[in-house]
Structure formats: structure tokens, C-alpha cells
Amino acid sequence: MAQGKTIEAAIEQLEWDESEIVLIGSSRLAERSTIFMGTTANKMLRALPVPMVVVPRYHLSRNSTHSIQL
């Protein structure tokens, strides 16, 4: 966890290992089966020294028996 006046400043405070990744969920504004990154995620993507993986908001695994109702 880090703090900073900006997202970039907070990211710079962290020590990153080259084997790490950042996992983030897509924006609540994303339509089903699409990825939409909000302002914060876009800033993170540009500042991160490691890869970032964006998971669609309504992602279900292939073996999932759960359903999502909106």
C-alpha cells in the first residue's frame, strides 16, 4: 500500500519486483464482455513499471455455474 498526492507518486513509493504484475478489474462503466479502463487505471498503466492485467467486470470462469443478474 502506498500514498501520494498523485497516482504516479504513490506508485513510485512502492518497491517492485520484475516478476510482479498488477491485477485490476475493469471500470463499472464497462459493458458486459468488454474492458473499459477508467481514469485511475489509465494513469496506473502509464506509470507502472510492471505489467497490468485488466479483468472484465463481469468475467466468469469457463467452469463457473454461477450466473449474473443485473
Secondary structure as GFF3:
##gff-version 3
##sequence-region A 1 70
A	DSSP	alpha_helix	7	13	.	.	.	ID=ss1
A	DSSP	beta_strand	22	25	.	.	.	ID=ss2
A	DSSP	alpha_helix	39	47	.	.	.	ID=ss3
A	DSSP	beta_strand	52	55	.	.	.	ID=ss4
###
